[in-house]
Amino acid sequence: MPPEMTESPAHNSTFEAKIWESVVPPVFQFVLGVTGNAIALVVLILSRKRHQWKPFYRLVLGLALTDGVGILLISLPVMMRYSSKFTYDFPKPLCNYSSFIITFLMSSSAMIVCAMSLDRFMAILYPFKYNIPGRERRTNIILTFVWILGMIISSLPMVGIGSNVIHYPGSWCFMNFVGTSTSDRVNSYIYSIFGLSVLTTTIFLNCFVMVKLCKSINEKRKYQRKRQSTTYNMILLLVFVTVFTMCWSPQIFLILGYAALLNNGNPSRDLLIARIAITNSVIDPWIYILFRKENLQALHSRCRGSSSKV
């Protein structure tokens, strides 16, 4: 391994526990992630006449692009390591690249899910402000801002705030969240506190929306169709948020624990948590494919038809 690119001591590949070192999990994530996001993109394009690229669906498109391209790019270096039976060493530029893509993927996906929550919050609680002209343009600006901010956060180790290292079992590079230097801990605090802020904001926005929807159940029948459409989008969003919270929060608290010097090194656990975080981008497109409005409407109609026959 090149002298400038060392593994974190707590993540040395000679660690006794050999669980989760199989190539199967990353291959499985690669196939499902790339395939799922490709299908989601095709479905979005084919149904464009129905959704007319409204802001919510523009954000779904941004999420599918971010997840699909991110999974594709981060998988290539991992496969190179596994295919060479770990004899191929990451040069420093490739390690920085891999860490940048992983950080960008997770932070940008989280911000897009938060933006989807904000879109539903404004549409339901402040419809008059939401429906003013220029919604689509504002959504494009939000997506651009998300990607730029994701790039800034991902670039911190390359400008001296923290560092990137190879982590156990030597198949992936990421920020040195186990490092105890001031620079590494500052970077870990920035990433984890930022992630916790996005996660908390997303949950609160969805809580406000759900309370509003529950209060509007008894509104006049003439608003029923519009309310049903909103409810379908909210079901889709809530599944997104639930999966996002379950997958990303363990890594946020893990890195925050390392930054606060509360965690002991456990390479196998840290690898598992990292794979769970990446899994969010694998599951996202399948959520859209299964829970999109058209499928929920068909399921609702079928359930009503079955109940009327009873």
The 8 nearest C-alpha neighbors of each residue, nearest first, counted from 0:
[[1, 88, 2, 4, 5, 89, 90, 87],
 [0, 2, 4, 3, 90, 5, 88, 89],
 [3, 1, 4, 0, 5, 91, 90, 6],
 [4, 2, 1, 5, 91, 0, 90, 164],
 [3, 5, 1, 2, 91, 164, 90, 0],
 [6, 4, 164, 3, 2, 7, 165, 0],
 [5, 7, 165, 164, 166, 11, 8, 10],
 [6, 8, 10, 9, 164, 11, 166, 5],
 [9, 7, 10, 11, 6, 177, 5, 264],
 [8, 10, 264, 7, 11, 266, 265, 177],
 [11, 9, 167, 266, 7, 166, 8, 12],
 [12, 10, 8, 13, 167, 14, 9, 6],
 [11, 13, 168, 167, 14, 169, 10, 166],
 [14, 12, 11, 15, 168, 10, 16, 167],
 [15, 13, 12, 16, 11, 10, 17, 266],
 [14, 16, 13, 17, 12, 18, 11, 267],
 [17, 15, 14, 18, 267, 13, 266, 19],
 [16, 18, 20, 15, 19, 14, 267, 168],
 [17, 19, 20, 16, 267, 21, 15, 271],
 [18, 20, 21, 17, 267, 271, 24, 270],
 [21, 19, 18, 17, 22, 168, 24, 23],
 [22, 20, 23, 19, 24, 18, 25, 81],
 [21, 23, 24, 25, 26, 20, 81, 78],
 [22, 24, 26, 21, 25, 27, 28, 20],
 [25, 23, 27, 26, 22, 28, 21, 19],
 [26, 24, 28, 27, 23, 22, 29, 74],
 [27, 25, 29, 23, 28, 24, 30, 22],
 [26, 28, 24, 30, 25, 29, 23, 31],
 [29, 27, 25, 31, 26, 32, 30, 24],
 [28, 30, 26, 32, 27, 31, 33, 25],
 [29, 31, 27, 32, 33, 28, 34, 26],
 [32, 30, 34, 28, 35, 29, 33, 27],
 [33, 31, 281, 29, 35, 30, 34, 28],
 [32, 34, 67, 36, 30, 35, 31, 29],
 [35, 33, 37, 31, 32, 36, 30, 38],
 [36, 34, 38, 32, 284, 37, 31, 33],
 [35, 37, 39, 284, 67, 63, 33, 38],
 [36, 38, 34, 40, 35, 39, 33, 41],
 [39, 37, 41, 35, 40, 36, 42, 34],
 [40, 38, 36, 42, 37, 41, 284, 288],
 [39, 41, 43, 37, 38, 42, 36, 44],
 [40, 42, 38, 44, 43, 39, 45, 37],
 [43, 41, 39, 45, 40, 44, 46, 38],
 [44, 42, 40, 46, 41, 45, 47, 39],
 [43, 45, 47, 41, 42, 46, 40, 48],
 [44, 46, 42, 43, 47, 41, 48, 40],
 [47, 45, 43, 44, 49, 48, 42, 50],
 [46, 48, 51, 44, 50, 49, 45, 43],
 [49, 47, 51, 46, 50, 45, 52, 44],
 [48, 50, 47, 46, 51, 52, 45, 293],
 [49, 51, 47, 52, 48, 53, 46, 56],
 [52, 50, 47, 48, 53, 49, 46, 56],
 [53, 51, 50, 56, 57, 47, 54, 55],
 [52, 54, 56, 51, 55, 50, 57, 135],
 [55, 53, 57, 56, 135, 138, 58, 52],
 [56, 54, 58, 57, 53, 115, 59, 118],
 [57, 55, 59, 58, 54, 53, 52, 60],
 [56, 58, 60, 54, 59, 55, 52, 61],
 [57, 59, 61, 56, 55, 60, 62, 54],
 [58, 60, 56, 62, 57, 61, 63, 55],
 [61, 59, 57, 63, 58, 62, 56, 64],
 [62, 60, 58, 64, 59, 63, 65, 57],
 [61, 63, 59, 65, 60, 64, 66, 108],
 [62, 64, 60, 66, 36, 65, 61, 67],
 [65, 63, 61, 67, 62, 66, 68, 60],
 [66, 64, 62, 63, 68, 67, 69, 61],
 [65, 67, 280, 69, 63, 64, 68, 70],
 [68, 66, 36, 33, 64, 70, 69, 65],
 [67, 69, 71, 65, 70, 66, 64, 72],
 [70, 68, 66, 72, 71, 67, 104, 65],
 [71, 69, 67, 73, 72, 68, 66, 74],
 [70, 72, 68, 69, 74, 73, 67, 33],
 [71, 73, 69, 74, 70, 75, 68, 100],
 [74, 72, 70, 75, 71, 97, 69, 100],
 [73, 75, 77, 71, 72, 76, 70, 78],
 [74, 76, 78, 77, 73, 72, 79, 71],
 [77, 75, 79, 78, 74, 73, 80, 97],
 [78, 76, 74, 170, 80, 79, 75, 171],
 [79, 77, 81, 75, 80, 76, 82, 74],
 [78, 80, 76, 82, 77, 81, 83, 75],
 [81, 79, 85, 77, 83, 78, 82, 87],
 [80, 82, 84, 78, 83, 79, 85, 77],
 [81, 83, 79, 84, 80, 78, 85, 77],
 [84, 82, 85, 80, 81, 86, 87, 79],
 [85, 83, 81, 82, 86, 80, 87, 79],
 [86, 84, 80, 83, 87, 81, 169, 88],
 [85, 87, 83, 84, 88, 80, 81, 0],
 [88, 86, 85, 80, 83, 89, 79, 84],
 [89, 87, 0, 90, 86, 85, 1, 80],
 [88, 90, 94, 93, 91, 87, 0, 4],
 [91, 89, 93, 92, 88, 94, 1, 4],
 [90, 92, 94, 93, 4, 95, 89, 3],
 [93, 91, 95, 94, 90, 96, 89, 97],
 [94, 92, 96, 95, 90, 91, 89, 97],
 [93, 95, 91, 97, 172, 96, 92, 89],
 [96, 94, 92, 98, 93, 97, 99, 91],
 [97, 95, 93, 99, 94, 98, 92, 100],
 [98, 96, 94, 100, 99, 95, 172, 73],
 [97, 99, 173, 172, 95, 101, 96, 100],
 [98, 100, 153, 96, 102, 97, 101, 103],
 [99, 101, 103, 97, 98, 102, 104, 96],
 [102, 100, 104, 98, 103, 99, 97, 105],
 [101, 103, 153, 99, 105, 104, 100, 106],
 [104, 102, 100, 149, 106, 101, 153, 105],
 [105, 103, 101, 107, 102, 69, 106, 100],
 [104, 106, 108, 102, 107, 103, 109, 101],
 [105, 107, 109, 103, 108, 104, 149, 102],
 [108, 106, 110, 149, 109, 104, 105, 103],
 [109, 107, 111, 105, 110, 106, 104, 62],
 [108, 110, 106, 112, 107, 111, 105, 113],
 [109, 111, 113, 107, 112, 108, 114, 106],
 [110, 112, 114, 108, 113, 109, 107, 115],
 [113, 111, 115, 109, 114, 110, 108, 116],
 [112, 114, 201, 110, 116, 111, 115, 117],
 [113, 115, 111, 117, 116, 112, 110, 118],
 [116, 114, 118, 112, 113, 117, 55, 111],
 [117, 115, 113, 119, 114, 118, 201, 204],
 [116, 118, 120, 114, 115, 119, 121, 113],
 [117, 119, 115, 121, 116, 120, 114, 122],
 [120, 118, 122, 116, 117, 121, 123, 115],
 [121, 119, 117, 118, 123, 122, 208, 124],
 [120, 122, 125, 118, 124, 119, 123, 129],
 [123, 121, 126, 119, 129, 120, 125, 124],
 [124, 122, 120, 121, 126, 125, 119, 208],
 [123, 125, 121, 120, 122, 126, 211, 208],
 [124, 126, 121, 128, 127, 122, 123, 129],
 [127, 125, 122, 129, 128, 123, 130, 124],
 [128, 126, 130, 129, 125, 131, 122, 121],
 [127, 129, 126, 130, 125, 131, 121, 122],
 [128, 130, 126, 127, 122, 121, 131, 125],
 [131, 129, 127, 128, 126, 132, 134, 122],
 [130, 132, 129, 128, 133, 127, 134, 126],
 [133, 131, 134, 130, 135, 129, 136, 128],
 [132, 134, 136, 135, 137, 131, 130, 138],
 [135, 133, 137, 136, 132, 138, 54, 131],
 [136, 134, 138, 137, 54, 133, 139, 53],
 [135, 137, 139, 133, 138, 134, 140, 141],
 [138, 136, 140, 134, 135, 139, 141, 133],
 [137, 139, 141, 135, 140, 136, 54, 142],
 [140, 138, 136, 142, 141, 137, 143, 135],
 [139, 141, 137, 143, 138, 142, 144, 136],
 [142, 140, 138, 144, 139, 143, 145, 137],
 [143, 141, 145, 139, 144, 140, 138, 146],
 [142, 144, 140, 146, 141, 145, 147, 139],
 [143, 145, 141, 147, 142, 146, 148, 140],
 [146, 144, 142, 148, 143, 147, 149, 107],
 [145, 147, 149, 143, 148, 144, 107, 150],
 [148, 146, 150, 144, 149, 145, 143, 151],
 [147, 149, 151, 145, 150, 146, 144, 152],
 [150, 148, 146, 103, 152, 107, 147, 151],
 [151, 149, 153, 147, 148, 152, 103, 154],
 [150, 152, 148, 154, 153, 149, 147, 155],
 [153, 151, 149, 154, 150, 155, 148, 190],
 [152, 154, 99, 150, 102, 151, 103, 155],
 [155, 153, 151, 157, 152, 156, 150, 99],
 [154, 156, 160, 158, 157, 152, 153, 159],
 [157, 155, 161, 162, 160, 159, 158, 154],
 [158, 156, 154, 155, 159, 162, 160, 95],
 [159, 157, 155, 156, 160, 154, 161, 162],
 [158, 160, 156, 157, 161, 155, 162, 182],
 [161, 159, 156, 155, 182, 186, 158, 183],
 [160, 162, 183, 156, 182, 186, 159, 155],
 [163, 161, 156, 175, 174, 183, 164, 160],
 [162, 164, 174, 175, 173, 95, 156, 172],
 [165, 163, 172, 6, 175, 173, 5, 7],
 [166, 164, 172, 6, 169, 171, 5, 173],
 [165, 167, 10, 169, 171, 172, 6, 168],
 [168, 166, 10, 169, 12, 11, 266, 270],
 [167, 169, 12, 170, 166, 20, 11, 10],
 [168, 170, 167, 166, 165, 171, 12, 85],
 [169, 171, 77, 168, 80, 167, 166, 81],
 [172, 170, 165, 166, 169, 77, 173, 97],
 [173, 171, 165, 98, 94, 164, 97, 166],
 [174, 172, 98, 163, 164, 175, 165, 171],
 [173, 175, 163, 176, 162, 164, 98, 156],
 [176, 174, 163, 178, 177, 162, 164, 183],
 [175, 177, 178, 187, 174, 254, 183, 257],
 [178, 176, 175, 257, 179, 9, 7, 264],
 [177, 179, 175, 176, 183, 180, 184, 7],
 [180, 178, 184, 183, 181, 177, 258, 260],
 [181, 179, 183, 182, 178, 184, 161, 185],
 [182, 180, 184, 183, 185, 179, 161, 178],
 [181, 183, 161, 185, 160, 180, 184, 186],
 [184, 182, 161, 186, 180, 185, 181, 178],
 [183, 185, 258, 187, 181, 186, 182, 188],
 [186, 184, 188, 182, 187, 183, 181, 189],
 [187, 185, 189, 183, 161, 184, 188, 160],
 [186, 188, 184, 190, 185, 189, 176, 258],
 [187, 189, 185, 191, 186, 190, 192, 184],
 [190, 188, 186, 187, 192, 191, 193, 185],
 [191, 189, 187, 193, 188, 192, 194, 186],
 [190, 192, 251, 194, 188, 193, 255, 189],
 [193, 191, 195, 194, 189, 190, 188, 196],
 [192, 194, 196, 190, 191, 195, 189, 197],
 [195, 193, 191, 197, 192, 196, 190, 198],
 [194, 196, 192, 198, 193, 197, 199, 191],
 [197, 195, 193, 199, 194, 198, 200, 192],
 [198, 196, 194, 200, 195, 199, 201, 193],
 [197, 199, 195, 201, 196, 200, 194, 202],
 [198, 200, 196, 202, 201, 197, 195, 203],
 [201, 199, 197, 203, 202, 198, 196, 204],
 [202, 200, 113, 198, 204, 199, 203, 116],
 [201, 203, 199, 205, 200, 204, 206, 198],
 [204, 202, 206, 200, 205, 201, 199, 207],
 [205, 203, 201, 207, 206, 202, 116, 200],
 [204, 206, 208, 202, 203, 207, 209, 116],
 [205, 207, 203, 209, 208, 204, 202, 210],
 [208, 206, 210, 204, 205, 209, 211, 203],
 [207, 209, 205, 211, 206, 210, 120, 212],
 [208, 210, 212, 206, 211, 207, 205, 213],
 [209, 211, 213, 207, 208, 212, 206, 214],
 [212, 210, 208, 214, 209, 213, 207, 215],
 [213, 211, 209, 215, 214, 210, 208, 216],
 [212, 214, 210, 211, 215, 216, 209, 208],
 [213, 215, 211, 212, 216, 210, 217, 218],
 [216, 214, 212, 218, 217, 213, 211, 226],
 [215, 217, 213, 214, 218, 212, 226, 219],
 [218, 216, 215, 219, 214, 220, 213, 223],
 [217, 219, 215, 216, 220, 222, 223, 221],
 [220, 218, 221, 222, 217, 223, 216, 215],
 [219, 221, 223, 222, 218, 224, 217, 226],
 [220, 222, 223, 219, 224, 218, 225, 226],
 [223, 221, 220, 225, 224, 219, 226, 218],
 [222, 224, 226, 220, 221, 225, 227, 219],
 [225, 223, 227, 226, 222, 228, 221, 220],
 [224, 226, 228, 227, 222, 223, 229, 221],
 [225, 227, 223, 229, 224, 228, 222, 230],
 [228, 226, 230, 224, 229, 225, 223, 231],
 [229, 227, 225, 231, 230, 226, 224, 232],
 [228, 230, 226, 232, 227, 231, 233, 225],
 [229, 231, 227, 233, 228, 232, 226, 234],
 [232, 230, 234, 228, 292, 233, 229, 227],
 [233, 231, 235, 229, 230, 234, 236, 292],
 [232, 234, 236, 230, 235, 231, 237, 229],
 [235, 233, 237, 231, 236, 232, 230, 238],
 [236, 234, 232, 233, 238, 290, 237, 291],
 [235, 237, 233, 239, 238, 234, 240, 232],
 [238, 236, 240, 234, 239, 235, 233, 241],
 [237, 239, 241, 235, 236, 240, 242, 234],
 [240, 238, 236, 237, 242, 241, 243, 235],
 [239, 241, 243, 237, 238, 242, 244, 236],
 [242, 240, 238, 244, 243, 239, 237, 245],
 [241, 243, 245, 239, 244, 240, 246, 238],
 [242, 244, 240, 246, 241, 245, 247, 279],
 [245, 243, 241, 242, 248, 247, 246, 240],
 [244, 246, 242, 243, 247, 248, 241, 249],
 [247, 245, 276, 243, 275, 244, 279, 242],
 [246, 248, 276, 244, 250, 249, 243, 245],
 [247, 249, 251, 250, 244, 245, 246, 252],
 [250, 248, 252, 251, 247, 253, 272, 246],
 [249, 251, 253, 248, 252, 247, 272, 254],
 [252, 250, 191, 248, 254, 253, 249, 255],
 [251, 253, 255, 249, 250, 254, 256, 248],
 [252, 254, 250, 256, 255, 251, 249, 257],
 [255, 253, 257, 256, 251, 252, 176, 250],
 [254, 256, 252, 258, 253, 257, 191, 251],
 [257, 255, 261, 253, 259, 254, 262, 258],
 [256, 258, 260, 254, 262, 259, 255, 261],
 [257, 259, 184, 255, 260, 256, 187, 188],
 [258, 260, 256, 257, 261, 255, 184, 262],
 [261, 259, 257, 258, 262, 256, 179, 263],
 [260, 262, 256, 259, 257, 263, 258, 255],
 [263, 261, 257, 256, 260, 264, 253, 259],
 [262, 264, 265, 261, 257, 260, 9, 177],
 [265, 263, 9, 266, 262, 177, 10, 269],
 [264, 266, 268, 267, 269, 263, 9, 10],
 [267, 265, 10, 269, 268, 167, 270, 264],
 [266, 268, 270, 269, 265, 271, 18, 16],
 [269, 267, 271, 270, 266, 265, 272, 273],
 [268, 270, 266, 272, 271, 267, 273, 265],
 [271, 269, 273, 267, 268, 272, 266, 274],
 [270, 272, 268, 274, 269, 273, 275, 267],
 [271, 273, 275, 269, 274, 270, 250, 268],
 [274, 272, 276, 270, 275, 271, 269, 277],
 [275, 273, 277, 271, 276, 272, 278, 270],
 [274, 276, 278, 272, 246, 273, 277, 271],
 [277, 275, 246, 247, 273, 274, 278, 279],
 [278, 276, 274, 279, 275, 280, 273, 281],
 [277, 279, 281, 275, 280, 276, 274, 282],
 [280, 278, 282, 277, 281, 246, 276, 243],
 [279, 281, 66, 283, 278, 282, 277, 32],
 [280, 282, 32, 278, 279, 283, 31, 28],
 [281, 283, 279, 285, 280, 284, 278, 286],
 [284, 282, 286, 280, 285, 281, 279, 287],
 [285, 283, 36, 287, 35, 286, 39, 282],
 [284, 286, 288, 287, 282, 283, 35, 289],
 [287, 285, 283, 289, 284, 288, 290, 282],
 [286, 288, 291, 284, 290, 285, 289, 283],
 [287, 289, 285, 286, 291, 290, 39, 284],
 [290, 288, 286, 287, 291, 285, 294, 295],
 [291, 289, 287, 235, 286, 288, 295, 294],
 [290, 292, 287, 294, 293, 288, 289, 235],
 [291, 293, 295, 231, 294, 296, 232, 290],
 [292, 294, 296, 295, 291, 297, 290, 298],
 [295, 293, 297, 296, 292, 291, 298, 290],
 [296, 294, 298, 292, 297, 293, 299, 290],
 [295, 297, 299, 293, 294, 298, 292, 300],
 [298, 296, 294, 300, 295, 299, 301, 293],
 [299, 297, 295, 301, 296, 300, 302, 294],
 [298, 300, 296, 302, 297, 301, 295, 303],
 [301, 299, 303, 297, 302, 298, 304, 296],
 [300, 302, 304, 298, 299, 303, 305, 297],
 [301, 303, 305, 299, 304, 300, 298, 306],
 [304, 302, 300, 306, 305, 301, 307, 299],
 [305, 303, 301, 307, 302, 306, 300, 308],
 [304, 306, 302, 308, 303, 307, 301, 309],
 [307, 305, 303, 309, 308, 304, 302, 301],
 [308, 306, 304, 309, 305, 303, 302, 301],
 [309, 307, 305, 306, 304, 303, 302, 301],
 [308, 306, 307, 305, 304, 303, 302, 301]]
